[in-house]
Amino acid sequence: MSRSVRLVPAVVALLALTATACQGGVHGAPGGSGVHDPYFPRAGNGGYDVGHYALTLGYAPATRHLTGTAVITARATRDLSAFDLDLAGLDVESVTVEGAKARWNRTGQELTVRPHDDLSKGETFRTTVRYSGTPKTLTDPDGSEEGWLPTADGALALGEPVGSMAWFPGNDHPSDKATYDITVTVPKGLQAVSNGELTGRSDEGGRSTYRWHTAQPMASYLAMVAIGHYTIKRTAGPHGLPVLTAVDPTQTKASAGVLAKIPEILDWEEFNFGPYPFASAGAVVDRPHDAGYALETQTRPVFPGAPDTGTLVHELAHQWYGDSVTPASWRDMWLNEGFATYAEWLWEEDQDGKSAQQTFTEYYEGDHEEIWAFPPAKPSSAAHISGSPVYVRGAMVLQKIRRKVGDDLFYDILQGWAATRRHATASTADFTAYVEKQAPGKDFTGIWKDWLYGDGKPSRP
């Protein structure tokens, strides 16, 4: 039985306003700043999942001035009255959500956005942030620099672990991957190189615009922009895979030989790790002083000067382990670095050099106290997520697994892990569970206890 009620016009108008303000009765709450990462608790944000970033950037190296428009398409994972974006420095000029002006405020790296209407769980929404200023170079807890790095003729934008927020607003944590379109306008005569595939280039009024598209999901720390004078070379890798290298002219001669090995290395890594996970590959080689480290930026790793073959093998292996299979938190870094380091060991073994077991034994028996400083799956602090135990002892864990299960099953595990978690995220617990499932008759308790999580040097190799 139903009963109709007659409302006076004033009441009808009031109810209509209330419904508009709450979007049909949605009563949201703030999404939360930070995702409680063990080492970077303020990184990332709660309440939404980003699907796509469309970044339009303009940079003037002479004044170091950056202008940017970020269009962020996301899905609310709860009812939201507000949400945060990570942005360090830069001046915000305007914010809109679904085309309507939104209120916003800044506190440190947090840009808090309050949309005109609350967002309901499951709703896809588009946020546009216009910003400008001089982007920051950030210093990591380990003393290395990231974010926006000015160079002699341009800039390098590098993001690991939390440097991406220095040049675009977003959900800056590896647990939230998205596709990207990155458009960069620079003075004519300079190139702008980024991730993925170049979809367009145009010149107008003394400026050149480059448009790059990344169709496979990418963590924010793997996004990259390199601006400067580069020698661009296009070749083909396995199965006709497009390979693009961009090399600073001062590094062209020194890097030519090693970069020519990219197709060979990718072919070898496909044989060992499974199909290459992206639509293009390559490298950026800048001057040695522009960045003090190589970084596995997705599809196109960045190197400070000409790399040696081992470093190239390492960074290209990250395309499987780190870029496609991305750590769920920064505590899981060994899933990146241990795997990429082990790829170097395997490469040397397959080139008739030392076997992986010989390398393992040399580390165990040698004077390498630094690798026993903390467990690879539990770095002692944010300053140590790229420490020796994460790399070397992480690789030793893989060698222990190999000896436990034998070569045939071990390579099945390497390839199966990359396939099972392709374009997704994973934790250490996910990996150990996967290994145990693939080898149900084997006991891995000692490996996990002594080598992965144990303090100090295990008593037996």
Beta strands, then each sheet from edge to edge (+ up, - down):
strand 1: 29-30
strand 2: 48-60
strand 3: 65-76
strand 4: 80-86
strand 5: 91-97
strand 6: 100-101
strand 7: 103-107
strand 8: 110-114
strand 9: 124-133
strand 10: 137-139
strand 11: 145-150
strand 12: 155-158
strand 13: 178-187
strand 14: 191-194
strand 15: 197-204
strand 16: 207-218
strand 17: 225-228
strand 18: 231-236
strand 19: 242-247
strand 20: 281-286
strand 21: 302-304
strand 22: 325-327
strand 23: 424-426
sheet 1: 1+ 4+ 8- 7+
sheet 2: 6+ 5- 9+ 3- 2+ 13+ 16- 15+
sheet 3: 10+ 11- 12+ 17- 14+
sheet 4: 18+ 19- 20- 21-
sheet 5: 22+ 23+
end
